[in-house]
Amino acid sequence: MMPDMKILKEIQEWDKQIYTLEEEKNTIPEQIEAINCFIVEQKNVLTNLQDELKKLQLKQKGKEVELAGKEENVRKYDAQLSQVKTNKEYKSLQDEIASLKADNSLLEEQIIQFMDDVQAVQKKLEEQKKKFQTTEIEQHQKVKTFEEKAKAIEGQSEVLTKQRNEKIKQVDPEIASVYDRIVVKKRGVALVEVTGEVCNECQMTIRPQIINEIKMKEKVVFCENCSRILYCE
Ligand SMILES: [Zn+2]
């Protein structure tokens, strides 16, 4: 192995780690976004229940007002009964009162139904409130963990990058620049061992002439398929 290759082999291990770390870090924003979406969804469930409750309470109130008005009319007509002069008027008032009372019992049924509905939604709302409180705390904790992980990865990556940048100074600048170009282009793998006459990265069979060139250790040799730098132990 060329002496430069020995150093590059060491650097290559660090570069692999750096790129693996970077890929891991790149998935974090998406995961945080998913958590934030989940929190918003849960919050929306809560808001929708609050709206539903308000609407039901308003409807109930409306019916109660209507009932109160009609009950007032029943009392009014009841009072008028003693003052009417003709049977016809009397009968007419009695009919009116009966009709109002029928309306009122229907209204009462509706109000009872609304009360049941309100109670059911209130129960759901309380449950959702509790669920949301717990969810929010849990999910924020998850986000915090991801943020800390991203920071830790950044730290590790920085240390490794500094280390490899220092080490690569020991490599012939021309070879180092070729290596650096490939490592960026190939997302972390620029140097590949040939074992069993095969490039370990792209699995292409290496021609005997190329293998000879590698063994001569006189120049940098590339895989004809994936363009990475090849070496043999
Ligand atoms: Zn290859």
Residues whose N, C-alpha, C, O or C-beta is under 5 A from the ligand:
A	BS01	ZN	C199 C202 M204 C223 N225 C226
